[in-house]
Amino acid sequence: MHRKNTTLGEFIIENQSSFQYSSGELSKLINAIRLAAKVVNHEVNKAGLVDIIGAAGDTNIQGEDQQKLDVLANEKFIQTLINREIVCGIASEEEDDFISINSSDNKHQNKYIVLIDPLDGSSNIDVNVSVGTIFSIYRRVTPIGTPVGLEDFLQPGRAQIAAGYIVYGTSTMLVYTTGDGVNGFTLNPALGTFYLSHPNMEFPETGKIYSVNEGNYVHFHQGVKDYIKYCQKEEGDRPYTSRYIGSLVSDFHRNMIKGGIYLYPKSSVAAEGKLRLLYECNPMAFIAEQAKGKASNGFDPIMDIKPTELHQRVPFFCGSRKMVEKAEEFMQASK
């Protein structure tokens, strides 16, 4: 049992036996993310005071307007990871291609790659709604001593060795897994330290919250429409409550604590869905499964999908296990 005043650094050291690779390497990776998160948190919290809100004038590879904080968060995470000399490659939702990194003295000897969504839900910044960062860590598959290749990034989610998210909200939390459960750490802003606040996080087996953009209802697959109607029907413990923030990290975080399901299905206007397999769905699926939840594309587990491109999109159904299974039943029935 961990003390509630355990710091993130202490927790990593105390749990080194649960990480199959070098604990020192994991510590460097998580610490780099922790450091960048503190910088981004500071910028997010002062966003209303200075000229870093609003669109930056560029669009990212997805064709979406880049918010100024998107750009800043992307730069901070990439630079911090490079400076720590622990990763050999980075792929970001905000970058067209992956970045190959060769540390100053080791000739491509680093073993880890990081995929990151630097500021998920950033369109909410202007209206003071929670945003977050999502990260995913893999071991490289190309030979050590050579530059990273695309195949290092196109690994199925099952190959992840760690994943997590930071939610910048009323308090700032870092939640992560290395495949041995899920733990949450809250930032003490006065000390600049993350403390263990939510040990052994788990999704309730079922819940009463469904999170979906119902404005897109008319465009959804019939199975999704039928499941939404099921959620709204007055029967047993239903109707469920509809809660949709529009920030994946925030919706996921709430549902993990309270019990619920998050849906971003494909539709007639988004044929493959909107969320990215590598930057959003795989890391959230890893966390969900480690927290006794479930994540699928409506039919198959998210982490079993073999990626074919860096910015691949997939439908996403994620949350309390029984709720996801019920949604899958509706999808199968209208296949």
Contacts in CASP RR format, 6 or more apart in sequence:
PFRMAT RR
TARGET T0000
AUTHOR 0000-0000-0000
METHOD contacts of the structure
MODEL  1
MHRKNTTLGEFIIENQSSFQYSSGELSKLINAIRLAAKVVNHEVNKAGLV
DIIGAAGDTNIQGEDQQKLDVLANEKFIQTLINREIVCGIASEEEDDFIS
INSSDNKHQNKYIVLIDPLDGSSNIDVNVSVGTIFSIYRRVTPIGTPVGL
EDFLQPGRAQIAAGYIVYGTSTMLVYTTGDGVNGFTLNPALGTFYLSHPN
MEFPETGKIYSVNEGNYVHFHQGVKDYIKYCQKEEGDRPYTSRYIGSLVS
DFHRNMIKGGIYLYPKSSVAAEGKLRLLYECNPMAFIAEQAKGKASNGFD
PIMDIKPTELHQRVPFFCGSRKMVEKAEEFMQASK
1 199 0 8 1.000
2 11 0 8 1.000
2 14 0 8 1.000
2 183 0 8 1.000
2 196 0 8 1.000
2 199 0 8 1.000
3 196 0 8 1.000
4 195 0 8 1.000
4 196 0 8 1.000
4 197 0 8 1.000
4 199 0 8 1.000
5 195 0 8 1.000
5 196 0 8 1.000
6 14 0 8 1.000
6 195 0 8 1.000
6 196 0 8 1.000
7 185 0 8 1.000
7 193 0 8 1.000
7 194 0 8 1.000
7 195 0 8 1.000
7 196 0 8 1.000
8 30 0 8 1.000
8 34 0 8 1.000
8 174 0 8 1.000
8 185 0 8 1.000
8 193 0 8 1.000
8 194 0 8 1.000
8 195 0 8 1.000
8 196 0 8 1.000
9 27 0 8 1.000
9 30 0 8 1.000
9 31 0 8 1.000
11 183 0 8 1.000
11 185 0 8 1.000
11 196 0 8 1.000
12 23 0 8 1.000
12 26 0 8 1.000
12 27 0 8 1.000
12 30 0 8 1.000
13 23 0 8 1.000
13 27 0 8 1.000
15 178 0 8 1.000
15 180 0 8 1.000
16 23 0 8 1.000
16 24 0 8 1.000
16 26 0 8 1.000
18 178 0 8 1.000
18 179 0 8 1.000
18 180 0 8 1.000
19 26 0 8 1.000
19 161 0 8 1.000
19 162 0 8 1.000
19 178 0 8 1.000
19 180 0 8 1.000
20 161 0 8 1.000
21 111 0 8 1.000
21 139 0 8 1.000
21 161 0 8 1.000
25 86 0 8 1.000
25 111 0 8 1.000
25 112 0 8 1.000
26 162 0 8 1.000
26 178 0 8 1.000
28 84 0 8 1.000
28 86 0 8 1.000
29 84 0 8 1.000
29 86 0 8 1.000
29 87 0 8 1.000
29 112 0 8 1.000
29 114 0 8 1.000
29 137 0 8 1.000
29 162 0 8 1.000
30 162 0 8 1.000
30 176 0 8 1.000
31 84 0 8 1.000
32 80 0 8 1.000
32 81 0 8 1.000
32 83 0 8 1.000
32 84 0 8 1.000
32 86 0 8 1.000
33 77 0 8 1.000
33 80 0 8 1.000
33 81 0 8 1.000
33 114 0 8 1.000
33 133 0 8 1.000
33 135 0 8 1.000
33 166 0 8 1.000
33 174 0 8 1.000
34 174 0 8 1.000
34 194 0 8 1.000
35 80 0 8 1.000
36 73 0 8 1.000
36 76 0 8 1.000
36 77 0 8 1.000
36 79 0 8 1.000
36 80 0 8 1.000
36 81 0 8 1.000
37 133 0 8 1.000
37 166 0 8 1.000
37 172 0 8 1.000
37 174 0 8 1.000
37 187 0 8 1.000
38 187 0 8 1.000
38 192 0 8 1.000
39 76 0 8 1.000
39 80 0 8 1.000
40 69 0 8 1.000
40 72 0 8 1.000
40 73 0 8 1.000
40 76 0 8 1.000
40 77 0 8 1.000
40 118 0 8 1.000
40 119 0 8 1.000
40 133 0 8 1.000
40 166 0 8 1.000
40 168 0 8 1.000
41 166 0 8 1.000
41 168 0 8 1.000
41 172 0 8 1.000
41 187 0 8 1.000
43 52 0 8 1.000
43 69 0 8 1.000
43 72 0 8 1.000
43 73 0 8 1.000
43 76 0 8 1.000
44 69 0 8 1.000
44 125 0 8 1.000
44 131 0 8 1.000
44 168 0 8 1.000
45 168 0 8 1.000
46 52 0 8 1.000
47 53 0 8 1.000
47 69 0 8 1.000
47 125 0 8 1.000
48 128 0 8 1.000
51 68 0 8 1.000
52 68 0 8 1.000
52 69 0 8 1.000
52 72 0 8 1.000
53 67 0 8 1.000
53 68 0 8 1.000
53 69 0 8 1.000
53 125 0 8 1.000
53 126 0 8 1.000
54 67 0 8 1.000
54 68 0 8 1.000
54 125 0 8 1.000
54 126 0 8 1.000
55 65 0 8 1.000
55 66 0 8 1.000
55 67 0 8 1.000
55 68 0 8 1.000
56 65 0 8 1.000
56 66 0 8 1.000
56 67 0 8 1.000
56 68 0 8 1.000
56 70 0 8 1.000
56 71 0 8 1.000
57 65 0 8 1.000
57 66 0 8 1.000
58 65 0 8 1.000
58 66 0 8 1.000
58 71 0 8 1.000
59 65 0 8 1.000
59 66 0 8 1.000
60 66 0 8 1.000
60 70 0 8 1.000
60 93 0 8 1.000
60 94 0 8 1.000
60 95 0 8 1.000
61 93 0 8 1.000
61 94 0 8 1.000
61 95 0 8 1.000
61 96 0 8 1.000
61 311 0 8 1.000
62 93 0 8 1.000
62 276 0 8 1.000
62 311 0 8 1.000
66 94 0 8 1.000
67 119 0 8 1.000
67 122 0 8 1.000
67 123 0 8 1.000
67 125 0 8 1.000
69 119 0 8 1.000
69 122 0 8 1.000
69 125 0 8 1.000
69 131 0 8 1.000
70 94 0 8 1.000
70 118 0 8 1.000
70 119 0 8 1.000
70 122 0 8 1.000
71 94 0 8 1.000
73 118 0 8 1.000
73 119 0 8 1.000
73 122 0 8 1.000
73 133 0 8 1.000
74 92 0 8 1.000
74 94 0 8 1.000
74 95 0 8 1.000
74 118 0 8 1.000
74 119 0 8 1.000
76 118 0 8 1.000
77 92 0 8 1.000
77 116 0 8 1.000
77 118 0 8 1.000
77 133 0 8 1.000
77 135 0 8 1.000
78 90 0 8 1.000
78 92 0 8 1.000
78 99 0 8 1.000
81 87 0 8 1.000
81 90 0 8 1.000
81 101 0 8 1.000
81 114 0 8 1.000
82 90 0 8 1.000
82 101 0 8 1.000
85 103 0 8 1.000
85 104 0 8 1.000
85 106 0 8 1.000
85 110 0 8 1.000
86 110 0 8 1.000
86 112 0 8 1.000
87 101 0 8 1.000
87 110 0 8 1.000
87 112 0 8 1.000
87 113 0 8 1.000
87 114 0 8 1.000
88 100 0 8 1.000
88 101 0 8 1.000
88 102 0 8 1.000
88 108 0 8 1.000
88 109 0 8 1.000
88 110 0 8 1.000
88 111 0 8 1.000
88 112 0 8 1.000
88 113 0 8 1.000
88 140 0 8 1.000
88 147 0 8 1.000
88 148 0 8 1.000
88 152 0 8 1.000
89 98 0 8 1.000
89 99 0 8 1.000
89 100 0 8 1.000
89 101 0 8 1.000
89 110 0 8 1.000
89 112 0 8 1.000
89 113 0 8 1.000
89 114 0 8 1.000
89 140 0 8 1.000
89 148 0 8 1.000
89 152 0 8 1.000
90 98 0 8 1.000
90 99 0 8 1.000
90 101 0 8 1.000
90 113 0 8 1.000
90 114 0 8 1.000
90 115 0 8 1.000
90 116 0 8 1.000
91 98 0 8 1.000
91 99 0 8 1.000
91 113 0 8 1.000
91 114 0 8 1.000
91 115 0 8 1.000
91 116 0 8 1.000
91 153 0 8 1.000
91 278 0 8 1.000
91 279 0 8 1.000
91 310 0 8 1.000
92 99 0 8 1.000
92 115 0 8 1.000
92 116 0 8 1.000
92 117 0 8 1.000
92 118 0 8 1.000
92 279 0 8 1.000
93 116 0 8 1.000
93 117 0 8 1.000
93 118 0 8 1.000
93 276 0 8 1.000
93 279 0 8 1.000
93 280 0 8 1.000
93 311 0 8 1.000
94 118 0 8 1.000
97 310 0 8 1.000
98 113 0 8 1.000
98 148 0 8 1.000
98 149 0 8 1.000
98 150 0 8 1.000
98 152 0 8 1.000
98 153 0 8 1.000
98 310 0 8 1.000
100 147 0 8 1.000
100 148 0 8 1.000
100 149 0 8 1.000
101 110 0 8 1.000
101 148 0 8 1.000
102 108 0 8 1.000
102 147 0 8 1.000
103 109 0 8 1.000
103 110 0 8 1.000
107 145 0 8 1.000
108 144 0 8 1.000
108 145 0 8 1.000
108 146 0 8 1.000
108 147 0 8 1.000
108 148 0 8 1.000
109 144 0 8 1.000
109 145 0 8 1.000
110 140 0 8 1.000
111 139 0 8 1.000
111 140 0 8 1.000
111 144 0 8 1.000
112 137 0 8 1.000
112 138 0 8 1.000
112 139 0 8 1.000
112 140 0 8 1.000
112 161 0 8 1.000
113 137 0 8 1.000
113 138 0 8 1.000
113 139 0 8 1.000
113 140 0 8 1.000
113 148 0 8 1.000
113 152 0 8 1.000
113 153 0 8 1.000
114 135 0 8 1.000
114 136 0 8 1.000
114 137 0 8 1.000
115 135 0 8 1.000
115 136 0 8 1.000
115 137 0 8 1.000
115 138 0 8 1.000
115 153 0 8 1.000
115 278 0 8 1.000
115 279 0 8 1.000
115 282 0 8 1.000
115 283 0 8 1.000
116 133 0 8 1.000
116 134 0 8 1.000
116 135 0 8 1.000
116 136 0 8 1.000
116 279 0 8 1.000
117 133 0 8 1.000
117 134 0 8 1.000
117 135 0 8 1.000
117 276 0 8 1.000
117 279 0 8 1.000
117 280 0 8 1.000
118 133 0 8 1.000
119 125 0 8 1.000
119 131 0 8 1.000
119 132 0 8 1.000
119 133 0 8 1.000
120 131 0 8 1.000
120 132 0 8 1.000
120 133 0 8 1.000
120 134 0 8 1.000
120 165 0 8 1.000
120 247 0 8 1.000
120 248 0 8 1.000
120 249 0 8 1.000
120 280 0 8 1.000
121 131 0 8 1.000
121 132 0 8 1.000
121 246 0 8 1.000
121 247 0 8 1.000
121 248 0 8 1.000
121 249 0 8 1.000
122 131 0 8 1.000
124 130 0 8 1.000
124 131 0 8 1.000
124 245 0 8 1.000
124 246 0 8 1.000
124 247 0 8 1.000
125 131 0 8 1.000
129 245 0 8 1.000
129 246 0 8 1.000
129 247 0 8 1.000
129 250 0 8 1.000
130 167 0 8 1.000
130 168 0 8 1.000
130 169 0 8 1.000
130 170 0 8 1.000
130 245 0 8 1.000
130 247 0 8 1.000
130 249 0 8 1.000
130 250 0 8 1.000
131 167 0 8 1.000
131 168 0 8 1.000
131 169 0 8 1.000
131 247 0 8 1.000
131 249 0 8 1.000
131 250 0 8 1.000
132 165 0 8 1.000
132 166 0 8 1.000
132 167 0 8 1.000
132 168 0 8 1.000
132 247 0 8 1.000
132 249 0 8 1.000
132 250 0 8 1.000
133 165 0 8 1.000
133 166 0 8 1.000
133 168 0 8 1.000
133 249 0 8 1.000
134 163 0 8 1.000
134 164 0 8 1.000
134 165 0 8 1.000
134 248 0 8 1.000
134 249 0 8 1.000
134 279 0 8 1.000
134 280 0 8 1.000
134 283 0 8 1.000
134 284 0 8 1.000
135 163 0 8 1.000
135 164 0 8 1.000
135 165 0 8 1.000
135 283 0 8 1.000
136 157 0 8 1.000
136 160 0 8 1.000
136 162 0 8 1.000
136 163 0 8 1.000
136 164 0 8 1.000
136 278 0 8 1.000
136 279 0 8 1.000
136 282 0 8 1.000
136 283 0 8 1.000
136 286 0 8 1.000
137 160 0 8 1.000
137 161 0 8 1.000
137 162 0 8 1.000
137 163 0 8 1.000
138 152 0 8 1.000
138 153 0 8 1.000
138 155 0 8 1.000
138 159 0 8 1.000
138 160 0 8 1.000
138 161 0 8 1.000
139 159 0 8 1.000
139 161 0 8 1.000
140 148 0 8 1.000
140 152 0 8 1.000
141 151 0 8 1.000
141 152 0 8 1.000
141 155 0 8 1.000
142 148 0 8 1.000
142 149 0 8 1.000
142 151 0 8 1.000
142 152 0 8 1.000
150 310 0 8 1.000
153 278 0 8 1.000
153 307 0 8 1.000
153 310 0 8 1.000
154 278 0 8 1.000
154 306 0 8 1.000
154 307 0 8 1.000
154 308 0 8 1.000
154 309 0 8 1.000
154 310 0 8 1.000
155 307 0 8 1.000
156 282 0 8 1.000
156 303 0 8 1.000
156 304 0 8 1.000
156 305 0 8 1.000
156 306 0 8 1.000
156 307 0 8 1.000
157 282 0 8 1.000
157 285 0 8 1.000
157 286 0 8 1.000
157 302 0 8 1.000
157 303 0 8 1.000
157 304 0 8 1.000
157 305 0 8 1.000
158 303 0 8 1.000
158 304 0 8 1.000
160 282 0 8 1.000
160 283 0 8 1.000
160 286 0 8 1.000
160 303 0 8 1.000
161 178 0 8 1.000
161 179 0 8 1.000
162 176 0 8 1.000
162 177 0 8 1.000
162 178 0 8 1.000
162 179 0 8 1.000
163 176 0 8 1.000
163 177 0 8 1.000
163 282 0 8 1.000
163 283 0 8 1.000
163 284 0 8 1.000
163 286 0 8 1.000
163 287 0 8 1.000
164 174 0 8 1.000
164 175 0 8 1.000
164 176 0 8 1.000
164 177 0 8 1.000
164 283 0 8 1.000
164 286 0 8 1.000
164 287 0 8 1.000
165 174 0 8 1.000
165 175 0 8 1.000
165 176 0 8 1.000
165 249 0 8 1.000
165 252 0 8 1.000
165 253 0 8 1.000
165 283 0 8 1.000
165 284 0 8 1.000
165 287 0 8 1.000
166 172 0 8 1.000
166 173 0 8 1.000
166 174 0 8 1.000
166 175 0 8 1.000
166 249 0 8 1.000
167 173 0 8 1.000
167 175 0 8 1.000
167 249 0 8 1.000
167 250 0 8 1.000
167 253 0 8 1.000
169 250 0 8 1.000
171 186 0 8 1.000
171 187 0 8 1.000
172 186 0 8 1.000
172 187 0 8 1.000
172 189 0 8 1.000
173 184 0 8 1.000
173 185 0 8 1.000
173 186 0 8 1.000
173 187 0 8 1.000
173 197 0 8 1.000
173 198 0 8 1.000
173 253 0 8 1.000
174 184 0 8 1.000
174 185 0 8 1.000
174 187 0 8 1.000
174 194 0 8 1.000
175 182 0 8 1.000
175 183 0 8 1.000
175 184 0 8 1.000
175 185 0 8 1.000
175 198 0 8 1.000
175 201 0 8 1.000
175 253 0 8 1.000
175 287 0 8 1.000
176 182 0 8 1.000
176 183 0 8 1.000
176 184 0 8 1.000
176 287 0 8 1.000
177 183 0 8 1.000
177 286 0 8 1.000
177 287 0 8 1.000
177 290 0 8 1.000
177 291 0 8 1.000
179 286 0 8 1.000
179 290 0 8 1.000
180 290 0 8 1.000
181 200 0 8 1.000
181 201 0 8 1.000
181 290 0 8 1.000
181 291 0 8 1.000
182 200 0 8 1.000
182 201 0 8 1.000
182 202 0 8 1.000
182 256 0 8 1.000
182 287 0 8 1.000
182 290 0 8 1.000
182 291 0 8 1.000
183 196 0 8 1.000
183 198 0 8 1.000
183 199 0 8 1.000
183 200 0 8 1.000
183 201 0 8 1.000
184 196 0 8 1.000
184 197 0 8 1.000
184 198 0 8 1.000
184 199 0 8 1.000
184 201 0 8 1.000
185 194 0 8 1.000
185 195 0 8 1.000
185 196 0 8 1.000
185 197 0 8 1.000
185 198 0 8 1.000
186 194 0 8 1.000
186 195 0 8 1.000
186 197 0 8 1.000
186 198 0 8 1.000
187 193 0 8 1.000
187 194 0 8 1.000
188 194 0 8 1.000
188 195 0 8 1.000
198 257 0 8 1.000
201 256 0 8 1.000
201 257 0 8 1.000
201 291 0 8 1.000
202 256 0 8 1.000
202 291 0 8 1.000
202 292 0 8 1.000
202 293 0 8 1.000
203 255 0 8 1.000
203 256 0 8 1.000
203 259 0 8 1.000
203 260 0 8 1.000
203 288 0 8 1.000
203 291 0 8 1.000
203 292 0 8 1.000
203 293 0 8 1.000
203 319 0 8 1.000
203 320 0 8 1.000
203 321 0 8 1.000
204 258 0 8 1.000
204 259 0 8 1.000
204 260 0 8 1.000
204 320 0 8 1.000
205 292 0 8 1.000
205 320 0 8 1.000
205 321 0 8 1.000
205 322 0 8 1.000
206 259 0 8 1.000
206 260 0 8 1.000
206 320 0 8 1.000
206 321 0 8 1.000
206 322 0 8 1.000
206 323 0 8 1.000
207 240 0 8 1.000
207 258 0 8 1.000
207 259 0 8 1.000
207 260 0 8 1.000
207 261 0 8 1.000
207 320 0 8 1.000
207 322 0 8 1.000
207 323 0 8 1.000
208 237 0 8 1.000
208 238 0 8 1.000
208 240 0 8 1.000
208 241 0 8 1.000
208 259 0 8 1.000
208 260 0 8 1.000
209 240 0 8 1.000
209 241 0 8 1.000
209 242 0 8 1.000
209 243 0 8 1.000
209 254 0 8 1.000
209 255 0 8 1.000
209 258 0 8 1.000
209 259 0 8 1.000
209 260 0 8 1.000
209 261 0 8 1.000
210 228 0 8 1.000
210 231 0 8 1.000
210 240 0 8 1.000
210 241 0 8 1.000
210 242 0 8 1.000
210 243 0 8 1.000
210 260 0 8 1.000
210 261 0 8 1.000
210 263 0 8 1.000
210 323 0 8 1.000
211 242 0 8 1.000
211 243 0 8 1.000
211 244 0 8 1.000
211 245 0 8 1.000
211 251 0 8 1.000
211 254 0 8 1.000
211 255 0 8 1.000
211 260 0 8 1.000
211 261 0 8 1.000
211 262 0 8 1.000
211 263 0 8 1.000
212 224 0 8 1.000
212 228 0 8 1.000
212 242 0 8 1.000
212 244 0 8 1.000
212 262 0 8 1.000
212 263 0 8 1.000
212 264 0 8 1.000
212 265 0 8 1.000
213 244 0 8 1.000
213 246 0 8 1.000
213 264 0 8 1.000
214 228 0 8 1.000
214 242 0 8 1.000
214 244 0 8 1.000
216 267 0 8 1.000
216 269 0 8 1.000
217 225 0 8 1.000
217 228 0 8 1.000
219 267 0 8 1.000
219 268 0 8 1.000
219 269 0 8 1.000
219 270 0 8 1.000
220 228 0 8 1.000
220 265 0 8 1.000
220 267 0 8 1.000
221 265 0 8 1.000
221 266 0 8 1.000
221 267 0 8 1.000
221 331 0 8 1.000
221 334 0 8 1.000
222 334 0 8 1.000
223 330 0 8 1.000
223 331 0 8 1.000
223 333 0 8 1.000
223 334 0 8 1.000
224 263 0 8 1.000
224 265 0 8 1.000
224 327 0 8 1.000
224 330 0 8 1.000
224 331 0 8 1.000
226 330 0 8 1.000
226 333 0 8 1.000
226 334 0 8 1.000
227 263 0 8 1.000
227 326 0 8 1.000
227 327 0 8 1.000
227 330 0 8 1.000
227 331 0 8 1.000
230 238 0 8 1.000
230 326 0 8 1.000
230 330 0 8 1.000
231 238 0 8 1.000
231 239 0 8 1.000
231 240 0 8 1.000
231 242 0 8 1.000
232 238 0 8 1.000
232 239 0 8 1.000
232 240 0 8 1.000
233 239 0 8 1.000
240 260 0 8 1.000
243 251 0 8 1.000
243 254 0 8 1.000
244 251 0 8 1.000
245 251 0 8 1.000
245 254 0 8 1.000
248 262 0 8 1.000
248 264 0 8 1.000
248 275 0 8 1.000
248 280 0 8 1.000
248 284 0 8 1.000
251 262 0 8 1.000
252 262 0 8 1.000
252 284 0 8 1.000
252 287 0 8 1.000
252 288 0 8 1.000
252 318 0 8 1.000
252 319 0 8 1.000
255 261 0 8 1.000
255 262 0 8 1.000
255 319 0 8 1.000
255 320 0 8 1.000
256 287 0 8 1.000
256 288 0 8 1.000
256 291 0 8 1.000
256 319 0 8 1.000
259 319 0 8 1.000
259 320 0 8 1.000
259 323 0 8 1.000
260 319 0 8 1.000
260 320 0 8 1.000
260 323 0 8 1.000
261 317 0 8 1.000
261 318 0 8 1.000
261 319 0 8 1.000
261 320 0 8 1.000
261 323 0 8 1.000
261 324 0 8 1.000
261 327 0 8 1.000
262 316 0 8 1.000
262 317 0 8 1.000
262 318 0 8 1.000
262 319 0 8 1.000
263 316 0 8 1.000
263 317 0 8 1.000
263 318 0 8 1.000
263 327 0 8 1.000
264 273 0 8 1.000
264 274 0 8 1.000
264 275 0 8 1.000
264 315 0 8 1.000
264 316 0 8 1.000
265 273 0 8 1.000
265 298 0 8 1.000
265 315 0 8 1.000
265 316 0 8 1.000
265 317 0 8 1.000
266 272 0 8 1.000
266 273 0 8 1.000
266 315 0 8 1.000
267 273 0 8 1.000
270 313 0 8 1.000
272 312 0 8 1.000
272 313 0 8 1.000
272 314 0 8 1.000
272 315 0 8 1.000
273 313 0 8 1.000
273 314 0 8 1.000
273 315 0 8 1.000
273 316 0 8 1.000
274 313 0 8 1.000
275 281 0 8 1.000
275 313 0 8 1.000
275 314 0 8 1.000
275 316 0 8 1.000
276 311 0 8 1.000
276 312 0 8 1.000
276 313 0 8 1.000
276 314 0 8 1.000
277 302 0 8 1.000
277 305 0 8 1.000
277 307 0 8 1.000
277 312 0 8 1.000
277 313 0 8 1.000
277 314 0 8 1.000
278 307 0 8 1.000
278 310 0 8 1.000
278 311 0 8 1.000
278 312 0 8 1.000
280 316 0 8 1.000
281 295 0 8 1.000
281 302 0 8 1.000
281 314 0 8 1.000
281 316 0 8 1.000
281 318 0 8 1.000
282 302 0 8 1.000
282 303 0 8 1.000
284 295 0 8 1.000
284 316 0 8 1.000
284 318 0 8 1.000
285 295 0 8 1.000
285 301 0 8 1.000
285 302 0 8 1.000
285 303 0 8 1.000
285 318 0 8 1.000
286 303 0 8 1.000
288 294 0 8 1.000
288 295 0 8 1.000
288 318 0 8 1.000
288 319 0 8 1.000
289 295 0 8 1.000
289 303 0 8 1.000
292 321 0 8 1.000
293 318 0 8 1.000
293 319 0 8 1.000
293 320 0 8 1.000
293 321 0 8 1.000
293 324 0 8 1.000
294 301 0 8 1.000
294 318 0 8 1.000
294 319 0 8 1.000
294 320 0 8 1.000
294 321 0 8 1.000
294 324 0 8 1.000
294 325 0 8 1.000
295 301 0 8 1.000
295 302 0 8 1.000
295 303 0 8 1.000
295 316 0 8 1.000
295 317 0 8 1.000
295 318 0 8 1.000
295 319 0 8 1.000
295 324 0 8 1.000
296 302 0 8 1.000
296 317 0 8 1.000
296 318 0 8 1.000
296 324 0 8 1.000
296 328 0 8 1.000
297 305 0 8 1.000
297 314 0 8 1.000
297 315 0 8 1.000
297 316 0 8 1.000
297 317 0 8 1.000
298 315 0 8 1.000
298 317 0 8 1.000
298 327 0 8 1.000
298 328 0 8 1.000
298 331 0 8 1.000
299 328 0 8 1.000
299 331 0 8 1.000
299 332 0 8 1.000
299 335 0 8 1.000
302 314 0 8 1.000
302 316 0 8 1.000
302 318 0 8 1.000
305 314 0 8 1.000
317 324 0 8 1.000
317 327 0 8 1.000
317 328 0 8 1.000
318 324 0 8 1.000
END
